């Protein structure tokens, strides 16, 4: 890599040259990901448990039971002891997976 840096910078390596070389190396490396690929889509909002329950027309108790049994939509507790949240995409994926079976149980 240092040979690449020296070659790119024309013999003297500057900080800008190092950064440019590193940026180019990361993009050419197989399997390398851009940091933005980990970010959710812009419309993928965090929903509160209350919002999910209202949308599904179920009680909080039902949601808590699903969460305990791991049968409901994926959810996370933010910050370890913080509030439980569900991503819109997780809810939609769960609805697609469960499909008509979930609606028939209601």
Contact map, one row per residue, 1 for C-alpha under 8 A:
1111100000000000000000000000000000000000000000000000000000000000000000000000000000000000000000000000000000
1111110000000000000000000000000000000000000000000000000000000000000000000000000000000000000000000000000000
1111111000000000000000000000000000000000000000000000000000000000000000000000000000000000000000000000000000
1111111100000000000010000000000000000000000000000000000000000000000000000000000000000000000000000000000000
1111111110001000110010000000000000000000000000000000000000000000000000000000000000000000000000000000000000
0111111111111000000000000000000000000000000000000000000000000000000000000000000000000000000000000000000000
0011111111100000000000000000000000000000000000000000000000000000000000000000000000000000000000000000000000
0001111111100000100010000000000000000000000000000000000000000000000000000000000000000000000000000000000000
0000111111111100100000000000000000000000000000000000000000000000000000000000000000000000000000000000000000
0000011111111000000000000000000000000000000000000000000000000000000000000000000000000000000000000000000000
0000011111111000000000000000000000000000000000000000000000000000000000000000000000000000000000000000000000
0000010011111100000000000000000000000000000000000000000000000000000000000000000000000000000000000000000000
0000110011111110110000000000000000000000000000000000000000000000000000000000000000000000000000000000000000
0000000010011111110000000000000000000000000000000000000000000000000000000000000000000000000000000000000000
0000000000001111111000000000000000000000000000000000000000000000000000000000000000000000000000000000000000
0000000000000111111100000000000000000000000000000000000000000000000000000000000000000000000000000000000000
0000100110001111111110000000000000000000000000000000000000000000000000000000000000000000000000000000000000
0000100000001111111111000000000000000000000000000000000000000000000000000000000000000000000000000000000000
0000000000000011111111100000000000000000000000000000000000000000000000000000000000000000000000000000000000
0000000000000001111111110000000000000000000000000000000000000000000000000000000000000000000000000000000000
0001100100000000111111111000000000000000000000000000000000000000000000000000000000000000000000000000000000
0000000000000000011111111100000000000000000000000000000000000000000000000000000000000000000000000000000000
0000000000000000001111111110000000000000000000000000000000000000000000000000000000000000000000000000000000
0000000000000000000111111111000000000000000000000000000000000000000000000000000000000000000000000000000000
0000000000000000000011111111100000000000000000000000000000000000000000000000000000000000000000000000000000
0000000000000000000001111111100110000000000000000000000000000000000000000000000000000000000000000000000000
0000000000000000000000111111110111000000000000000000000000000000000000000000000000000000000000000000000000
0000000000000000000000011111110100000000000000000000000000000000000000000000000000000000000000000000000000
0000000000000000000000001111111100000000000000000000000000000000000000000000000000000000000000000000000000
0000000000000000000000000011111100000000000000000000000000000000000000000000000000000000000000000000000000
0000000000000000000000000000111110000000000000000000000000000000000000000000000000000000000000000000000000
0000000000000000000000000111111111000000000000000000000000000000000000000000000000000000000000000000000000
0000000000000000000000000110001111101000000000000000000000000000000000000000000000000000000000000000000000
0000000000000000000000000010000111111100000000000000000000000000000000000000000000000000000000000000000000
0000000000000000000000000000000011111110000000000000000000000000000000000000000000000000000000000000000000
0000000000000000000000000000000001111110000000000000000000000000000000000000000000000000000000000000000000
0000000000000000000000000000000011111111000000000000000000000000000000000000000000000000000000000000000000
0000000000000000000000000000000001111111000000000000000000000000000000000000000000000000000000000000000000
0000000000000000000000000000000000111111100000000000000000000000000000000000000000000000000000000000000000
0000000000000000000000000000000000001111110100000000000000000000000000000000000000000000000000000000000000
0000000000000000000000000000000000000011111100000000000000000000000000000000000000000000000000000000000000
0000000000000000000000000000000000000001111110000000000000000000000000000000000000000000000000000000000000
0000000000000000000000000000000000000000111110000000000000000000000000000000000000000000000000000000000000
0000000000000000000000000000000000000001111111000000000000000000000000000000000000000011100000000000000000
0000000000000000000000000000000000000000011111100000000000000000000000000000000000000011000000000000000000
0000000000000000000000000000000000000000000111110000000000000000000000000000000000001111000000000000000000
0000000000000000000000000000000000000000000011111011000000000000000000000000000000001111000000000000000000
0000000000000000000000000000000000000000000001111111000000000000000000000000000000111100000000000000000000
0000000000000000000000000000000000000000000000111111100000010010000000000000000000011100000000000000000000
0000000000000000000000000000000000000000000000011111110000010000000000000000000000000000000000000000000000
0000000000000000000000000000000000000000000000111111111000000000000000000000000000000000000000000000000000
0000000000000000000000000000000000000000000000111111111100000000000000000000000000000100000000000000000000
0000000000000000000000000000000000000000000000001111111111110010000000000000000000000000000000000000000000
0000000000000000000000000000000000000000000000000111111111000000000000000000000000000000000000000000000000
0000000000000000000000000000000000000000000000000011111110000000000000000000000000000000000000000000000000
0000000000000000000000000000000000000000000000000001111111000000000000000000000000000000000000000000000000
0000000000000000000000000000000000000000000000000000111111100000000000000000000000000000000000000000000000
0000000000000000000000000000000000000000000000000000110111110110000000000000000000000000000000000000000000
0000000000000000000000000000000000000000000000000000100011111110000000000000000000000000000000000000000000
0000000000000000000000000000000000000000000000001100100001111111000000000000000000000000000000000000000000
0000000000000000000000000000000000000000000000000000000000111111100000000000000000000000000000000000000000
0000000000000000000000000000000000000000000000000000000001111111110000000000000000000000000000000000000000
0000000000000000000000000000000000000000000000001000100001111111111000010000000000000000000000000000000000
0000000000000000000000000000000000000000000000000000000000011111111100000000000000000000000000000000000000
0000000000000000000000000000000000000000000000000000000000001111111110000000000000000000000000000000000000
0000000000000000000000000000000000000000000000000000000000000111111111111000000000000000000000000000000000
0000000000000000000000000000000000000000000000000000000000000011111111111110000000000000000000000000000000
0000000000000000000000000000000000000000000000000000000000000001111111100000000000000000000000000000000000
0000000000000000000000000000000000000000000000000000000000000000111111110000000000000000000000000000000000
0000000000000000000000000000000000000000000000000000000000000000011111111100000000000000000000000000000000
0000000000000000000000000000000000000000000000000000000000000000011111111000000000000000000000000000000000
0000000000000000000000000000000000000000000000000000000000000010011011111100000000000000000001000000000000
0000000000000000000000000000000000000000000000000000000000000000011001111110000000000100011001100000000000
0000000000000000000000000000000000000000000000000000000000000000001001011111000000000110011001000000000000
0000000000000000000000000000000000000000000000000000000000000000001000001111100000011110010000000000000000
0000000000000000000000000000000000000000000000000000000000000000000000000111110000011100000000000000000000
0000000000000000000000000000000000000000000000000000000000000000000000000011111111111000000000000000000000
0000000000000000000000000000000000000000000000000000000000000000000000000001111111111000000000000000000000
0000000000000000000000000000000000000000000000000000000000000000000000000000111111100000000000000000000000
0000000000000000000000000000000000000000000000000000000000000000000000000000111111000000000000000000000000
0000000000000000000000000000000000000000000000000000000000000000000000000000111111100000000000000000000000
0000000000000000000000000000000000000000000000000000000000000000000000000000111111110000000000000000000000
0000000000000000000000000000000000000000000000010000000000000000000000000000111011111000000000000000000000
0000000000000000000000000000000000000000000000011000000000000000000000000011110001111100000000000000000000
0000000000000000000000000000000000000000000001111000000000000000000000000011110000111110000000000000000000
0000000000000000000000000000000000000000000001111001000000000000000000001111000000011111011000000000000000
0000000000000000000000000000000000000000000111100000000000000000000000000110000000001111111000000000000000
0000000000000000000000000000000000000000000111100000000000000000000000000000000000000111111100000000000000
0000000000000000000000000000000000000000000100000000000000000000000000000000000000000011111110000000000000
0000000000000000000000000000000000000000000000000000000000000000000000001110000000000111111111000000000000
0000000000000000000000000000000000000000000000000000000000000000000000001100000000000111111111100000000000
0000000000000000000000000000000000000000000000000000000000000000000000000000000000000001111111110000000000
0000000000000000000000000000000000000000000000000000000000000000000000000000000000000000111111111000000000
0000000000000000000000000000000000000000000000000000000000000000000000011100000000000000011111111100000000
0000000000000000000000000000000000000000000000000000000000000000000000001000000000000000001111111110010000
0000000000000000000000000000000000000000000000000000000000000000000000000000000000000000000111111110000000
0000000000000000000000000000000000000000000000000000000000000000000000000000000000000000000011111110000000
0000000000000000000000000000000000000000000000000000000000000000000000000000000000000000000001111111110000
0000000000000000000000000000000000000000000000000000000000000000000000000000000000000000000000111111111000
0000000000000000000000000000000000000000000000000000000000000000000000000000000000000000000000000111111100
0000000000000000000000000000000000000000000000000000000000000000000000000000000000000000000000000111111110
0000000000000000000000000000000000000000000000000000000000000000000000000000000000000000000000100111111111
0000000000000000000000000000000000000000000000000000000000000000000000000000000000000000000000000011111111
0000000000000000000000000000000000000000000000000000000000000000000000000000000000000000000000000001111111
0000000000000000000000000000000000000000000000000000000000000000000000000000000000000000000000000000111111
0000000000000000000000000000000000000000000000000000000000000000000000000000000000000000000000000000011111
